[in-house]
Amino acid sequence: MAVLVTVNQVLVAVLMALRVYALYGCSSRVLGSMVIIEAANVSIWALFVGQEPTVSQSTFGCQIGLSYDASKRSLAAWVAMFAYDSIIFALTLMKHGEQHRVLKFAHGGCQ
């Protein structure tokens, strides 16, 4: 199960990276930094999620099916993916702001 989730997350990250790469005019700096960040994310996923989860034996409280240690490993991997998604989103917003200023200037400001 963890392998499928990892493959899915890598595919989504690659698609987002390609879109931002195209948005930035095929900039090798943008592509290189995204590849490095995604490689770090895959490493984190492999280290933390790749381990077999231990099922909690507690009969009290919520039955979530993971031990405390397994949930901490899972959290670390999801936080890394969230950080990557946030970087992609920030790059997209920055390019939007840049394009907005260019188009506003080209059309003579607000009409």
All heavy atoms as an XYZ file, in Angstrom:
842
protein
N       0.820     -1.201      0.000
C       0.000      0.000      0.000
C       0.859      1.258      0.000
O       0.590      2.201     -0.722
C      -0.931     -0.036      1.220
C      -1.813      1.156      1.336
S      -3.028      1.143      0.026
C      -3.996      2.515      0.464
N       1.908      1.254      0.829
C       2.766      2.435      0.918
C       3.483      2.692     -0.403
O       3.723      3.837     -0.767
C       3.782      2.270      2.045
N       3.792      1.635     -1.140
C       4.474      1.804     -2.426
C       3.549      2.506     -3.417
O       3.965      3.416     -4.148
C       4.945      0.441     -2.966
C       5.487      0.579     -4.379
C       5.982     -0.166     -2.050
N       2.285      2.112     -3.445
C       1.338      2.746     -4.357
C       1.119      4.222     -4.023
O       1.029      5.061     -4.919
C       0.008      2.000     -4.339
C       0.028      0.588     -4.929
C      -1.331     -0.077     -4.758
C       0.411      0.635     -6.391
N       1.048      4.531     -2.757
C       0.889      5.924     -2.339
C       2.115      6.728     -2.742
O       1.998      7.853     -3.246
C       0.648      6.003     -0.808
C       0.702      7.438     -0.328
C      -0.681      5.377     -0.450
N       3.289      6.147     -2.563
C       4.524      6.835     -2.928
C       4.590      7.086     -4.433
O       4.913      8.193     -4.872
C       5.749      6.023     -2.471
O       5.646      5.801     -1.070
C       7.042      6.742     -2.777
N       4.274      6.072     -5.219
C       4.287      6.224     -6.674
C       3.283      7.288     -7.101
O       3.581      8.145     -7.950
C       3.999      4.876     -7.364
C       3.730      5.048     -8.848
C       5.156      3.918     -7.149
N       2.100      7.279     -6.501
C       1.078      8.269     -6.821
C       1.567      9.682     -6.497
O       1.419     10.605     -7.305
C      -0.206      7.957     -6.064
C      -1.314      8.908     -6.420
O      -1.480      9.276     -7.575
N      -2.065      9.315     -5.407
N       2.161      9.867     -5.345
C       2.632     11.186     -4.946
C       3.768     11.666     -5.847
O       3.839     12.851     -6.191
C       3.091     11.181     -3.483
C       1.958     11.050     -2.502
C       0.982     12.195     -2.610
O       1.341     13.338     -2.802
N      -0.295     11.884     -2.509
N       4.651     10.752     -6.261
C       5.745     11.132     -7.153
C       5.191     11.549     -8.511
O       5.623     12.552     -9.092
C       6.773      9.989     -7.285
C       7.749     10.246     -8.418
C       7.517      9.803     -5.977
N       4.221     10.809     -9.037
C       3.631     11.162    -10.332
C       2.948     12.527    -10.292
O       3.112     13.343    -11.208
C       2.645     10.093    -10.776
C       3.257      8.767    -11.229
C       2.170      7.755    -11.535
C       4.156      8.973    -12.425
N       2.214     12.792     -9.240
C       1.546     14.090     -9.099
C       2.589     15.202     -8.991
O       2.460     16.256     -9.619
C       0.602     14.087     -7.878
C       0.134     15.480     -7.536
C      -0.583     13.176     -8.139
N       3.639     14.970     -8.226
C       4.688     15.979     -8.065
C       5.402     16.248     -9.388
O       5.717     17.403     -9.702
C       5.684     15.531     -7.005
N       5.639     15.213    -10.172
C       6.298     15.391    -11.467
C       5.401     16.201    -12.401
O       5.876     17.106    -13.095
C       6.670     14.032    -12.087
C       7.037     14.165    -13.555
C       7.814     13.398    -11.310
N       4.117     15.914    -12.417
C       3.200     16.679    -13.262
C       3.153     18.153    -12.852
O       3.173     19.045    -13.702
C       1.797     16.075    -13.219
C       1.636     14.765    -13.970
C       0.243     14.190    -13.743
C       1.883     14.965    -15.449
N       3.102     18.408    -11.557
C       3.102     19.802    -11.093
C       4.418     20.485    -11.444
O       4.433     21.648    -11.847
C       2.854     19.866     -9.587
C       1.434     19.548     -9.193
S       1.026     19.937     -7.484
C       2.279     19.128     -6.562
N       5.520     19.762    -11.312
C       6.828     20.336    -11.628
C       6.919     20.671    -13.117
O       7.459     21.727    -13.485
C       7.935     19.367    -11.229
N       6.403     19.814    -13.965
C       6.429     20.091    -15.400
C       5.601     21.320    -15.754
O       5.993     22.115    -16.615
C       5.929     18.872    -16.183
C       6.887     17.692    -16.245
C       6.226     16.505    -16.924
C       8.173     18.079    -16.959
N       4.485     21.479    -15.097
C       3.652     22.650    -15.357
C       4.358     23.938    -14.931
O       4.340     24.943    -15.642
C       2.313     22.514    -14.638
C       1.479     21.371    -15.196
C       0.227     21.185    -14.425
N      -0.777     22.092    -14.977
C      -1.982     22.223    -14.496
N      -2.344     21.522    -13.441
N      -2.835     23.062    -15.041
N       4.997     23.918    -13.770
C       5.715     25.105    -13.308
C       6.948     25.345    -14.184
O       7.279     26.490    -14.500
C       6.093     24.969    -11.815
C       7.038     26.059    -11.368
C       4.830     24.992    -10.975
N       7.614     24.286    -14.601
C       8.761     24.402    -15.505
C       8.346     25.105    -16.794
O       9.034     26.007    -17.267
C       9.303     23.003    -15.776
C      10.400     22.922    -16.804
C      11.623     23.544    -16.603
C      10.228     22.183    -17.967
C      12.642     23.450    -17.534
C      11.232     22.078    -18.903
C      12.439     22.710    -18.679
O      13.439     22.612    -19.606
N       7.211     24.714    -17.350
C       6.711     25.370    -18.559
C       6.300     26.815    -18.262
O       6.537     27.712    -19.075
C       5.531     24.594    -19.127
N       5.701     27.038    -17.119
C       5.274     28.382    -16.735
C       6.453     29.346    -16.649
O       6.339     30.516    -16.987
C       4.533     28.310    -15.391
C       3.809     29.528    -14.898
C       2.669     29.875    -15.835
C       3.258     29.267    -13.503
N       7.598     28.843    -16.206
C       8.791     29.669    -16.080
C       9.663     29.635    -17.339
O      10.855     29.928    -17.290
C       9.608     29.242    -14.853
C       9.110     29.886    -13.588
C       8.057     29.336    -12.875
C       9.665     31.064    -13.128
C       7.579     29.941    -11.730
C       9.200     31.670    -11.980
C       8.153     31.102    -11.293
O       7.685     31.709    -10.160
N       9.080     29.278    -18.468
C       9.801     29.331    -19.739
C      10.926     28.325    -19.851
O      11.979     28.632    -20.399
N      10.725     27.132    -19.323
C      11.725     26.044    -19.375
C      13.049     26.452    -18.737
O      14.131     26.136    -19.244
C      11.924     25.570    -20.804
S      10.421     24.898    -21.530
N      12.979     27.152    -17.622
C      14.168     27.582    -16.887
C      14.848     26.379    -16.234
O      14.226     25.636    -15.470
C      13.775     28.594    -15.809
O      14.858     28.822    -14.932
N      16.125     26.203    -16.542
C      16.855     25.066    -15.974
C      17.073     25.245    -14.473
O      17.159     24.251    -13.741
C      18.188     24.880    -16.693
O      18.974     26.042    -16.597
N      17.143     26.478    -13.989
C      17.277     26.706    -12.545
C      16.044     26.228    -11.797
O      16.152     25.579    -10.747
C      17.488     28.195    -12.260
C      18.876     28.673    -12.570
C      19.065     30.139    -12.266
N      18.434     30.542    -11.021
C      18.105     31.785    -10.744
N      18.335     32.749    -11.603
N      17.541     32.079     -9.600
N      14.864     26.536    -12.335
C      13.618     26.103    -11.696
C      13.524     24.585    -11.730
O      13.202     23.945    -10.729
C      12.398     26.765    -12.380
C      11.102     26.165    -11.875
C      12.413     28.258    -12.157
N      13.827     23.997    -12.880
C      13.759     22.538    -13.004
C      14.752     21.863    -12.071
O      14.398     20.903    -11.372
C      14.020     22.118    -14.447
C      13.980     20.612    -14.710
C      12.578     20.079    -14.441
C      14.413     20.306    -16.120
N      15.974     22.364    -12.017
C      16.982     21.766    -11.147
C      16.602     21.814     -9.680
O      16.760     20.826     -8.959
N      16.077     22.971     -9.245
C      15.690     23.054     -7.832
C      14.507     22.163     -7.517
O      14.463     21.545     -6.453
C      15.419     24.486     -7.400
O      14.938     25.271     -8.410
N      13.569     22.042     -8.445
C      12.421     21.161     -8.182
C      12.834     19.695     -8.174
O      12.319     18.905     -7.381
C      11.311     21.411     -9.205
C      10.597     22.719     -8.962
S       9.142     22.957     -9.985
C       9.831     22.876    -11.611
N      13.780     19.325     -9.027
C      14.261     17.940     -9.042
C      14.964     17.614     -7.728
O      14.754     16.541     -7.144
C      15.193     17.698    -10.255
C      15.979     16.411    -10.106
C      14.393     17.695    -11.542
N      15.785     18.534     -7.240
C      16.485     18.308     -5.972
C      15.494     18.185     -4.822
O      15.594     17.287     -3.982
C      17.503     19.439     -5.713
C      18.659     19.320     -6.697
C      18.005     19.414     -4.277
C      19.591     20.501     -6.698
N      14.512     19.069     -4.782
C      13.522     19.028     -3.705
C      12.703     17.749     -3.790
O      12.438     17.093     -2.772
C      12.612     20.270     -3.746
C      13.421     21.523     -3.415
C      11.444     20.127     -2.782
C      12.694     22.818     -3.700
N      12.314     17.340     -4.988
C      11.522     16.113     -5.127
C      12.350     14.880     -4.779
O      11.829     13.932     -4.203
C      10.948     15.996     -6.539
C      10.043     14.819     -6.729
C       8.887     14.751     -5.737
O       8.438     15.771     -5.206
O       8.414     13.619     -5.496
N      13.639     14.884     -5.100
C      14.498     13.765     -4.712
C      14.575     13.651     -3.191
O      14.547     12.541     -2.635
C      15.891     13.936     -5.304
N      14.633     14.794     -2.514
C      14.624     14.774     -1.043
C      13.295     14.231     -0.529
O      13.261     13.447      0.430
C      14.875     16.176     -0.502
N      12.192     14.620     -1.168
C      10.881     14.116     -0.758
C      10.781     12.607     -0.933
O      10.263     11.902     -0.060
C       9.769     14.774     -1.580
C       9.266     16.029     -0.945
O       9.501     16.271      0.229
N       8.579     16.833     -1.713
N      11.259     12.095     -2.059
C      11.212     10.646     -2.295
C      12.055      9.928     -1.251
O      11.664      8.870     -0.740
C      11.681     10.315     -3.727
C      11.896      8.825     -3.900
C      10.684     10.834     -4.742
N      13.196     10.504     -0.892
C      14.032      9.895      0.151
C      13.308      9.855      1.487
O      13.353      8.853      2.198
C      15.331     10.686      0.299
O      16.040     10.694     -0.893
N      12.640     10.952      1.812
C      11.891     10.985      3.074
C      10.771      9.956      3.050
O      10.557      9.228      4.020
C      11.361     12.403      3.343
C      12.528     13.334      3.676
C      10.340     12.407      4.477
C      12.156     14.782      3.753
N      10.058      9.870      1.920
C       8.996      8.860      1.816
C       9.570      7.455      1.979
O       8.993      6.617      2.663
C       8.279      8.978      0.466
C       7.159      9.925      0.474
C       7.196     11.241      0.166
C       5.805      9.643      0.826
N       5.961     11.798      0.303
C       5.084     10.839      0.706
C       5.131      8.500      1.232
C       3.730     10.924      0.974
C       3.780      8.589      1.493
C       3.101      9.782      1.367
N      10.714      7.192      1.337
C      11.309      5.861      1.421
C      11.752      5.536      2.846
O      11.590      4.406      3.311
C      12.489      5.756      0.467
N      12.298      6.523      3.536
C      12.766      6.281      4.895
C      11.624      6.082      5.890
O      11.685      5.226      6.760
C      13.635      7.453      5.369
C      15.012      7.552      4.751
C      15.683      8.848      5.190
C      15.852      6.358      5.131
N      10.599      6.912      5.761
C       9.567      6.906      6.790
C       8.361      6.050      6.449
O       7.846      5.340      7.289
C       9.124      8.338      7.087
C      10.176      9.139      7.776
C      10.886     10.111      7.099
C      10.475      8.904      9.103
C      11.865     10.848      7.726
C      11.456      9.633      9.745
C      12.158     10.601      9.051
N       7.877      6.115      5.238
C       6.669      5.379      4.895
C       7.003      3.965      4.466
O       6.213      3.055      4.638
C       5.872      6.111      3.789
C       4.678      5.317      3.331
C       5.422      7.458      4.297
N       8.198      3.747      3.934
C       8.572      2.432      3.437
C       8.641      1.369      4.513
O       8.586      0.185      4.222
N       8.740      1.763      5.754
C       8.784      0.799      6.845
C       7.391      0.248      7.104
O       6.398      0.936      6.935
C       9.321      1.461      8.104
C      10.720      2.007      7.925
C      11.182      2.751      9.157
O      10.557      2.692     10.204
N      12.286      3.454      9.029
N       7.345     -0.995      7.487
C       6.061     -1.621      7.765
C       5.431     -0.995      9.010
O       6.085     -0.876     10.048
C       6.229     -3.124      8.004
C       6.520     -3.894      6.745
C       5.370     -3.842      5.758
O       4.213     -3.951      6.189
O       5.639     -3.672      4.567
N       4.180     -0.574      8.902
C       3.524      0.001     10.078
C       3.216     -1.089     11.100
O       2.924     -2.226     10.736
C       2.237      0.595      9.515
C       1.973     -0.179      8.278
C       3.317     -0.581      7.737
N       3.315     -0.721     12.345
C       2.927     -1.654     13.394
C       1.522     -1.289     13.841
O       1.222     -0.125     14.085
C       3.902     -1.560     14.582
O       3.961     -0.201     15.006
C       5.292     -2.015     14.181
N       0.685     -2.272     13.897
C      -0.714     -2.049     14.258
C      -0.828     -1.874     15.760
O      -0.235     -2.612     16.536
C      -1.590     -3.236     13.790
C      -3.029     -3.040     14.208
C      -1.460     -3.405     12.292
N      -1.570     -0.876     16.146
C      -1.770     -0.591     17.560
C      -2.622     -1.693     18.198
O      -3.614     -2.120     17.634
C      -2.467      0.756     17.721
O      -2.736      0.998     19.072
N      -2.217     -2.123     19.365
C      -2.943     -3.168     20.075
C      -3.868     -2.607     21.149
O      -4.449     -3.349     21.902
C      -1.948     -4.145     20.714
C      -1.037     -4.831     19.711
C      -1.826     -5.687     18.731
O      -2.821     -6.298     19.084
N      -1.381     -5.704     17.489
N      -3.999     -1.295     21.188
C      -4.821     -0.658     22.201
C      -6.292     -0.960     21.953
O      -6.765     -0.953     20.829
C      -4.597      0.856     22.171
O      -5.517      1.484     23.034
N      -7.009     -1.235     23.019
C      -8.444     -1.469     22.890
C      -9.241     -0.271     23.397
O     -10.454     -0.313     23.394
C      -8.865     -2.722     23.686
O      -8.461     -2.542     25.042
C      -8.213     -3.961     23.101
N      -8.556      0.773     23.840
C      -9.218      1.955     24.353
C      -9.051      3.113     23.385
O      -8.075      3.207     22.669
C      -8.644      2.356     25.719
C      -8.774      1.282     26.749
C      -7.677      0.541     27.126
C     -10.006      1.008     27.317
C      -7.786     -0.460     28.069
C     -10.132      0.015     28.268
C      -9.018     -0.731     28.647
N     -10.005      4.012     23.355
C      -9.898      5.211     22.536
C     -10.175      4.942     21.069
O     -10.809      3.960     20.699
N      -9.687      5.821     20.235
C      -9.910      5.714     18.795
C      -9.133      4.539     18.221
O      -7.987      4.316     18.569
C      -9.467      7.002     18.091
S     -10.412      8.442     18.581
N      -9.739      3.824     17.315
C      -9.098      2.695     16.661
C      -8.567      3.137     15.308
O      -9.221      3.011     14.285
C     -10.092      1.535     16.498
C     -10.667      1.033     17.798
C      -9.579      0.457     18.703
O      -8.702     -0.251     18.249
N      -9.641      0.799     19.984
N      -7.369      3.704     15.293
C      -6.812      4.219     14.048
C      -5.937      3.204     13.337
O      -5.603      3.380     12.182
C      -6.027      5.519     14.294
C      -4.918      5.288     15.305
C      -6.954      6.629     14.728
C      -3.975      6.449     15.450
N      -5.523      2.172     13.975
C      -4.788      1.106     13.331
C      -3.290      1.306     13.221
O      -2.600      0.453     12.703
N      -2.738      2.420     13.676
C      -1.299      2.646     13.634
C      -0.771      2.923     15.031
O      -1.445      3.548     15.843
C      -0.945      3.844     12.753
C      -1.154      3.715     11.256
C      -0.816      5.037     10.572
C      -0.319      2.603     10.678
N       0.432      2.458     15.268
C       1.061      2.784     16.537
C       1.514      4.241     16.516
O       1.519      4.886     15.473
C       2.275      1.881     16.772
O       3.288      2.204     15.849
N       1.928      4.723     17.648
C       2.377      6.115     17.748
C       3.608      6.343     16.870
O       3.698      7.348     16.167
C       2.665      6.449     19.212
C       3.120      7.861     19.427
C       2.233      8.919     19.267
C       4.436      8.139     19.780
C       2.646     10.226     19.452
C       4.854      9.443     19.971
C       3.959     10.479     19.800
O       4.370     11.772     19.986
N       4.557      5.403     16.899
C       5.771      5.547     16.084
C       5.458      5.515     14.591
O       6.024      6.284     13.815
C       6.777      4.453     16.423
C       7.366      4.628     17.808
O       7.414      5.787     18.283
O       7.762      3.617     18.416
N       4.558      4.646     14.167
C       4.185      4.561     12.754
C       3.485      5.835     12.309
O       3.697      6.314     11.191
C       3.294      3.351     12.508
N       2.675      6.401     13.179
C       1.982      7.649     12.807
C       2.967      8.807     12.702
O       2.807      9.684     11.864
C       0.863      7.958     13.799
O       1.375      8.177     15.086
N       4.016      8.826     13.530
C       5.038      9.872     13.426
C       5.803      9.741     12.109
O       6.106     10.746     11.471
C       6.013      9.802     14.606
C       5.439     10.321     15.906
C       6.510     10.551     16.955
C       7.348      9.330     17.204
N       8.270      9.473     18.340
N       6.109      8.511     11.692
C       6.791      8.313     10.407
C       5.914      8.784      9.264
O       6.373      9.442      8.326
C       7.151      6.842     10.223
C       8.275      6.368     11.115
C       8.787      5.016     10.676
N       7.775      3.998     10.560
C       7.445      3.122     11.503
N       8.074      3.159     12.661
N       6.521      2.222     11.298
N       4.654      8.469      9.340
C       3.724      8.882      8.291
C       3.595     10.404      8.254
O       3.560     11.006      7.177
C       2.358      8.239      8.534
O       1.456      8.614      7.547
N       3.556     11.031      9.398
C       3.458     12.486      9.466
C       4.664     13.148      8.818
O       4.514     14.110      8.064
C       3.335     12.948     10.923
C       3.375     14.465     11.126
C       2.128     15.102     10.525
C       3.517     14.799     12.584
N       5.850     12.654      9.069
C       7.054     13.245      8.488
C       6.997     13.204      6.964
O       7.341     14.179      6.287
C       8.295     12.518      8.991
N       6.535     12.117      6.407
C       6.451     11.994      4.955
C       5.404     12.941      4.378
O       5.633     13.585      3.352
C       6.138     10.554      4.583
N       4.249     13.046      5.024
C       3.202     13.937      4.515
C       3.592     15.407      4.655
O       3.234     16.237      3.819
C       1.870     13.661      5.207
C       1.230     12.417      4.688
C       1.120     11.225      5.331
C       0.642     12.236      3.398
N       0.502     10.314      4.520
C       0.193     10.901      3.329
C       0.468     13.052      2.290
C      -0.430     10.395      2.194
C      -0.154     12.540      1.166
C      -0.594     11.224      1.126
N       4.327     15.758      5.691
C       4.786     17.139      5.856
C       5.775     17.494      4.746
O       5.733     18.601      4.197
C       5.405     17.357      7.258
C       6.196     18.644      7.335
C       4.307     17.350      8.308
N       6.641     16.560      4.381
C       7.584     16.807      3.291
C       6.841     17.044      1.982
O       7.181     17.950      1.212
C       8.549     15.628      3.154
N       5.810     16.268      1.731
C       5.036     16.450      0.500
C       4.270     17.773      0.534
O       4.165     18.456     -0.488
C       4.067     15.278      0.326
C       3.532     15.143     -1.058
S       4.855     14.739     -2.192
C       4.321     15.628     -3.616
N       3.755     18.138      1.690
C       3.061     19.417      1.826
C       4.020     20.574      1.554
O       3.650     21.559      0.908
C       2.437     19.544      3.216
C       1.796     20.880      3.456
C       0.590     21.194      2.858
C       2.402     21.821      4.266
C      -0.006     22.435      3.058
C       1.824     23.058      4.479
C       0.616     23.364      3.870
N       5.251     20.470      2.032
C       6.244     21.525      1.798
C       6.521     21.660      0.305
O       6.591     22.780     -0.225
C       7.533     21.217      2.561
N       6.651     20.546     -0.398
C       6.892     20.593     -1.843
C       5.700     21.224     -2.559
O       5.873     22.086     -3.424
C       7.148     19.183     -2.380
C       7.414     19.154     -3.864
C       8.637     19.554     -4.371
C       6.439     18.731     -4.755
C       8.885     19.540     -5.734
C       6.678     18.716     -6.112
C       7.910     19.115     -6.596
O       8.137     19.102     -7.933
N       4.498     20.808     -2.201
C       3.300     21.390     -2.816
C       3.218     22.896     -2.549
O       2.810     23.664     -3.420
C       2.039     20.705     -2.293
C       1.915     19.273     -2.767
O       2.624     18.890     -3.730
O       1.100     18.524     -2.187
N       3.613     23.314     -1.360
C       3.593     24.739     -1.019
C       4.591     25.523     -1.859
O       4.309     26.648     -2.282
C       3.887     24.936      0.463
O       2.897     24.310      1.240
N       5.762     24.940     -2.101
C       6.760     25.599     -2.948
C       6.232     25.749     -4.367
O       6.359     26.819     -4.982
C       8.089     24.816     -2.914
C       8.732     24.946     -1.541
C       9.036     25.296     -4.014
C       9.896     24.013     -1.306
N       5.623     24.701     -4.902
C       5.048     24.755     -6.248
C       3.962     25.831     -6.307
O       3.893     26.621     -7.257
C       4.473     23.383     -6.657
C       5.591     22.349     -6.776
C       3.671     23.473     -7.934
C       6.493     22.538     -7.953
N       3.118     25.885     -5.295
C       2.052     26.879     -5.253
C       2.624     28.291     -5.179
O       2.157     29.202     -5.869
C       1.127     26.597     -4.070
C      -0.061     27.502     -3.996
C      -1.030     27.469     -4.984
C      -0.213     28.394     -2.949
C      -2.135     28.304     -4.931
C      -1.311     29.233     -2.880
C      -2.275     29.183     -3.878
N       3.661     28.489     -4.354
C       4.282     29.808     -4.231
C       4.916     30.235     -5.557
O       4.792     31.402     -5.958
C       5.324     29.795     -3.117
N       5.573     29.314     -6.258
C       6.152     29.639     -7.562
C       5.069     30.045     -8.558
O       5.243     30.970     -9.346
C       6.948     28.449     -8.104
C       8.304     28.188     -7.452
C       8.861     26.845     -7.905
C       9.271     29.300     -7.764
N       3.936     29.347     -8.508
C       2.827     29.676     -9.397
C       2.269     31.059     -9.078
O       2.006     31.852     -9.990
C       1.720     28.614     -9.285
O       2.290     27.325     -9.554
C       0.592     28.873    -10.249
N       2.095     31.361     -7.798
C       1.594     32.687     -7.415
C       2.568     33.796     -7.791
O       2.140     34.872     -8.235
C       1.315     32.738     -5.912
C       0.061     32.043     -5.429
C      -0.054     32.170     -3.913
C      -1.171     32.603     -6.102
N       3.846     33.541     -7.640
C       4.836     34.559     -8.008
C       4.784     34.849     -9.505
O       4.842     36.001     -9.924
C       6.237     34.104     -7.601
C       6.484     34.198     -6.127
S       8.051     33.530     -5.497
C       9.140     33.529     -6.859
N       4.665     33.808    -10.309
C       4.593     34.006    -11.755
C       3.298     34.709    -12.137
O       3.281     35.557    -13.018
C       4.718     32.661    -12.471
C       4.763     32.784    -13.973
C       5.830     33.763    -14.420
C       7.020     33.110    -14.994
N       7.964     34.040    -15.620
N       2.207     34.402    -11.444
C       0.940     35.082    -11.696
C       1.068     36.578    -11.412
O       0.626     37.413    -12.205
C      -0.178     34.484    -10.855
C      -1.429     35.311    -10.856
N      -2.248     35.393    -11.951
C      -1.959     36.121     -9.917
C      -3.250     36.209    -11.680
N      -3.094     36.663    -10.438
N       1.668     36.917    -10.275
C       1.847     38.325     -9.930
C       2.717     39.044    -10.947
O       2.438     40.178    -11.341
N       3.763     38.374    -11.392
C       4.649     38.957    -12.396
C       3.900     39.199    -13.707
O       3.995     40.277    -14.295
C       5.821     38.001    -12.624
C       6.836     38.454    -13.630
C       7.900     37.395    -13.814
O       8.492     36.965    -12.795
O       8.138     36.999    -14.963
N       3.150     38.228    -14.143
C       2.387     38.372    -15.388
C       1.296     39.431    -15.254
O       1.004     40.157    -16.186
C       1.766     37.035    -15.802
C       2.781     36.020    -16.260
C       3.472     36.452    -17.534
O       4.375     37.275    -17.523
N       3.042     35.910    -18.641
N       0.684     39.504    -14.083
C      -0.365     40.494    -13.849
C       0.198     41.909    -13.983
O      -0.424     42.772    -14.600
C      -0.988     40.274    -12.470
C      -2.077     41.249    -12.150
N      -3.299     41.214    -12.781
C      -2.126     42.283    -11.283
C      -4.058     42.189    -12.311
N      -3.373     42.851    -11.393
N       1.372     42.148    -13.405
C       2.005     43.468    -13.508
C       2.371     43.791    -14.952
O       2.184     44.915    -15.405
C       3.239     43.534    -12.610
C       2.924     43.699    -11.149
C       4.170     43.957    -10.332
N       5.110     42.832    -10.373
C       5.044     41.766     -9.592
N       4.058     41.671     -8.718
N       5.938     40.814     -9.673
N       2.871     42.809    -15.684
C       3.249     43.032    -17.095
C       2.025     43.380    -17.912
O       2.027     44.330    -18.706
C       3.971     41.789    -17.657
C       4.099     41.871    -19.170
C       5.340     41.640    -17.019
N       0.964     42.612    -17.738
C      -0.253     42.865    -18.526
C      -0.913     44.171    -18.123
O      -1.453     44.879    -18.983
C      -1.224     41.697    -18.373
C      -0.786     40.389    -19.021
C      -1.769     39.279    -18.697
C      -0.619     40.549    -20.518
N      -0.883     44.512    -16.857
C      -1.469     45.765    -16.407
C      -0.728     46.948    -17.018
O      -1.331     47.905    -17.479
C      -1.421     45.827    -14.871
C      -2.140     46.996    -14.282
C      -2.095     46.902    -12.761
C      -2.762     48.096    -12.140
N      -2.716     48.041    -10.676
N       0.600     46.867    -17.066
C       1.407     47.925    -17.656
C       1.181     48.004    -19.163
O       1.079     49.097    -19.737
C       2.886     47.670    -17.360
C       3.807     48.702    -17.968
C       3.857     49.989    -17.439
C       4.579     48.391    -19.068
C       4.694     50.937    -18.005
C       5.407     49.343    -19.643
C       5.470     50.614    -19.108
N       1.053     46.858    -19.827
C       0.870     46.825    -21.286
C      -0.469     47.420    -21.690
O      -0.598     47.998    -22.772
C       0.990     45.397    -21.790
N      -1.477     47.303    -20.837
C      -2.805     47.810    -21.169
C      -3.065     49.204    -20.606
O      -4.179     49.683    -20.613
C      -3.889     46.839    -20.687
C      -3.884     45.549    -21.439
N      -4.231     45.455    -22.764
C      -3.555     44.294    -21.048
C      -4.127     44.196    -23.158
N      -3.706     43.477    -22.129
N      -2.040     49.831    -20.061
C      -2.188     51.203    -19.580
C      -2.816     51.314    -18.210
O      -3.414     52.340    -17.879
N      -2.710     50.294    -17.370
C      -3.259     50.360    -16.020
C      -4.735     49.996    -15.992
O      -5.287     49.480    -16.944
N      -5.358     50.268    -14.879
C      -6.794     49.944    -14.720
C      -7.651     50.848    -15.588
O      -7.387     52.030    -15.706
C      -7.209     50.097    -13.243
S      -6.410     48.923    -12.159
N      -8.646     50.310    -16.165
C      -9.556     51.065    -17.031
C     -10.842     51.361    -16.290
O     -11.371     50.640    -15.576
C      -9.867     50.291    -18.299
C      -8.613     49.980    -19.096
C      -7.984     51.216    -19.715
O      -8.681     52.163    -20.059
N      -6.672     51.221    -19.819
